[in-house]
Amino acid sequence: MPELHPIDEVAQAFRISVPALRYYEEQDLVRSSERRARVRQYDRDALRRLAYVQLWHDDGMLSLADSRAIVDSGTAEDRRRLIEEQRDAINARIRSLSRAVAVLEHMLGCTTDRALECPVTGGYIEARVDAALSGQDFADDFLPGGSAPTTRRPRVR
């Protein structure tokens, strides 16, 4: 007979709450093996699946839905496609976050009393206003060397 672990023990061991573990079951991310006296019990296979879900959700920083899609993918090709999509989205987010850090670093180092009088900040704001008034999208580069307006794309409503 396989060794079974009660829900509270599993939750503590995997550093998640009991309600979170129940939610994982509701979302079909993990399944308890059986119940004893109304307490959910998990065997080693269920714990492996939970650890695999955590790999994608916690370590891979994916949503539970995206984690489930990868965990349940039927082939290596399907899994690879899903992972590539997630990797590309994370890389795009890293670029956005890097830009945000650069903006914040500049603003922290700006010594003018009025931020709009800073050549970089003021120039950026003026170019952004000009682009808006001329009907153009504005490239999102804040720091010198990349704030040229681009052709405006139609808005989706």
N, C-alpha and C positions, 0 to 999 in steps of 0.2 A: 504494500500500500504506500503511495507517495506521501511524503511529508507535506503537511498543509500548514499554512500560516494565516492567522486571523487578520482581518482588515486593519485593526488598530496597530498591530505589529508591523504589517507591511507599510502602512502609511508612515509610521515613525522611521522605519529602516530606509525608506526612499525619500524621506524629508518632504512629504506632502501631507495635506490634511486628509482626514477621513472623508469629509464631503468632496474634496477634489478627486479622491480615488473613486467614490461613487459616481461622480460626474464622468470620469474616464470610462466607467462601465456603461453609463447612459449613452455616451458617444461611441460606443463599441470600439474603444481603444484597447481595452483589456477586459478579460472575463474572469470572474471568480470561478473556481473549480467546483465548489459545492458550498452548502450552508450547513452549519452545525449549530443547533439551538438558535436559529435565525441570524447567525453571525457568518458573514461571507468569509470563505477560506480560499487561499490561493496556493496553487502548486508551483513547482519550479518553472514550468513552461509559461505560466501566467506572469511570473516575476521576470522572466527573460523578455517577454513582450513589453511589460511595463518599462524595463530598463531600455529597450529599443525605442519605445515612444519617447522616453526622456532624452535619449541621444538626439533625436530630431527636434523635440520641443525645447528643451533646456539648452543643450549644447549647440544645436544648429539654429536656435532662435526662430523656429518656425511656429506658425499657429498650430493649434491642435488639428484643425482640418487638413492643413498641409502635411502635418506629421502623419496623420492617418492615411492620407493618400500615398505617401511613400511607404509606410509600413505595409499597406495592403496591396502595393503594386505587384502585378503578377509576373513581370519579367524584369530582367536587369535593364533592358532598353527603356521600359516605362519608368523605372526608378531613376535611371540616368537623366532622362528628359525632365522629370520633376525636379531633380536636384539641380540641374543646370538652370532651370527657370528661377529657382530660389537663390542660387549663387549670383545670377545676374541682377536680381532685385536687390540683394544685399550689397553688391558692389555699387549699384546706383545710389543706394542709401549712404554708403560710406563716402562717396563723392560729395553728396549733399551735406553730410555732417562735416566733412573736411572743409568745405566752403564756409559753413557756419562758424567753425572754429577760427578760420582766417578772418572773417568779418569781426568776430568778437575780440580776437587778438588785436586787430587794428584799432577797434573802438577803445579798447583798454589802453592802448598806447597813444591815442590821440591827445595832444596837449592843448588843443584850442578850447576856449571856454564855451564856444557855441559850435556844436558838432557840424552844423551846416556850413560853417566857415572853413572847415578842414578841406583842403584841396581834393582829397580822395572822396570823402563822404559827400561834400557839396557837389562835386562833379558827377558823382553817381546819381544823386537825387535829381539834378538838372537833366541828365541824360534820360533818366527814367520818366520824368514828366514830359520831356520832349517826345519820347517814343509813344507814350500814352496819347498825347494830343495829336500825333501824326498817324495814329492807327496802326502802329507797329508793336510787335511783341518786343520785350526787352530781354536781352541775354542776361543771365543771372550772375555774371561775374562782377563782383564788387571791387576787387582790387585792380589796380591799373593794368592795362593791356588787354582787356577783354570785355568791355561794356558796350559793344556795338549793337544797335537795334537790329532786329531781323524782321522779315515779313510776318505780319500778323496772320495767325491761323484763325479760321472761323470758330466762333465759340459754340460749344455744344450746349444746348438747352434742354 
